[in-house]
Amino acid sequence: MPQVAPGTQSGRARYRTMTLLSLVAAIAQVALGGVVRVTGSGDACPDWPLCHGQIIPPLDYHIWLEFSHRLAATAVGFLVVASLVLAWRHLRTSKPAIVATGASTILVVAAAILGGLTVLSELSWWTRLIHLGLAELTVAGLAVAWLAGSPEDRSGGPQNLDPGVSRQDRRLAWAGLAGLLVTILFGSYMVGMNFGAACPSWPLCIGTSLPGGTPFAVNMAHRYMVAIVAVLVLRTCVVAWKQGAARGQLRWLVALTAGFLLIEIGVGALTAWMGSTPLIASLHLIFATMSWVSMVLMVAMQLDPGSFRVRTGQPRSAG
């Protein structure tokens, strides 16, 4: 029986399915990590890779939350490696697919190693911060991998697909992406320092925009960062929406990005008004991650339409 040639329709379909599963699993892994953290379950397993010296740990709520997080991380690792294998077999001529899946594999391994160091270092705040950063970058890599297609899937090639984005808009889009990631990490630092509920009001903090005291100042600095990043993200959304008049695939990503961002800001306000409960804190991280994912997808499609597009049907044949 002849072997399936790289770049076949069935091979690309398997690749897209696997990368989508990897992306969903990675997002769920970040969300589960947030639940572990806000419920105080991060130190429920004091050793690594075993838990209490056992492959199957004792039946306890906090222990199994942490242990489930480790099991989920293992599953994500296998899915990402499978995505890399499929990319090499069926999309090896697509540089975005190979680079994105390769980078995601490296990031998953690094996150797993750092996860062990986080446990062994008794959950120091800086290892948790880097761990979250690696997890968010892994999610971004898998989002790009999902969008990446083989050159045979492109319509006219990238040279015939002018993104129509000015240099200034391009810079602002990158600034919005970078700012969103930094804001997520700064929020993690704030929570790690137990400053998340320092300001019991919103948008002001104890009736002022420039409160004194480190906990209040850090909390308010996070809000200012969110405001600045929101302007950058929403501006990029406006540019992408106009661009999407010619390429409608962008517009649903614009709606998702703006929607997730606004929900995230609303959840942040609830954190101030209702206190940082485990449920609200978990939702805060989940919607922040969803904002990050949708922004990555939108910017990738916006700035490089020749390499990235959402495929909802059969690949268009050349000619």
Secondary structure, 3 states (H helix, E strand, C coil): CCCCCCCCHHHHHHHHHHHHHHHHHHHHHHHHHHHHHHCCCCCCCCCCCCECCECCCCCCHHHHHHHHHHHHHHHHHHHHHHHHHHHHHHCCCCHHHHHHHHHHHHHHHHHHHHHHHHHHCCCCHHHHHHHHHHHHHHHHHHHHHHHECCHHHCCCCHHHCCCCCCHHHHHHHHHHHHHHHHHHHHHHHHHHCCCCCCCCCCCCECCECCCCCHHHHHHHHHHHHHHHHHHHHHHHHHHHHHHCCCCCHHHHHHHHHHHHHHHHHHHHHHHHHHCCCHHHHHHHHHHHHHHHHHHHHHHHHHHCCCCECCCCCCCCCCC
